[in-house]
Amino acid sequence: MYKKQMTLQRIVCYALLIAAALVFVYSLGLVTDLYDSLFNYADATKKKYVEGAEIYYNIQPFNKQLTGAGIALILSAVSIFLFNTHKRRKYYVGNYVTVALNAVLNVGVSVWALINVMSYRAQYLLIDFEKLAELADRYDTKYIESTFWFDLAIPVFAVLLIVTLLSLGNLVFKVMLMKSERRLIEEGREE
């Protein structure tokens, strides 16, 4: 039973790191399509202005914060490896703290990011796409109407939350095994 739990423990720890890196990579790509299609039309002082294109500038502070959150998630996941949570047979206080810190941070960032991304998605859909298509055709720039990067937030943060649940489940499994091991040791001493 311990071998299965230790294997699960290792897999979950690496999965946490991969999920955190996925959030970071997502943050780097979030504004890519917006730049390609809206940058030239987001300034209201120019003749080439498109209603709603200012979302390109509005989303920048959030995107910067999301990138910072992605880095924080990676550092938090790395802390699991610094405390050897991925290979400890017996957990100590530091291991419990790192797992709890990861869980709180992952859930907090996921909720915050999903709320914001969906809000920006709603703003994006208010763009005057007819005028954007006309100007993109005239000035030979990209025309992107897709909400792909906004919609991608759901599976990205779902992965992060699922891995977090697995991490917490592994913690519970570990505690149960540690208690049963203590009980067996105590029974062996009595005999």
Helices and strands as residue ranges (DSSP letters): H 2-29, H 32-38, G 39-41, H 55-58, H 60-82, H 93-124, H 129-139, H 148-151, H 153-190
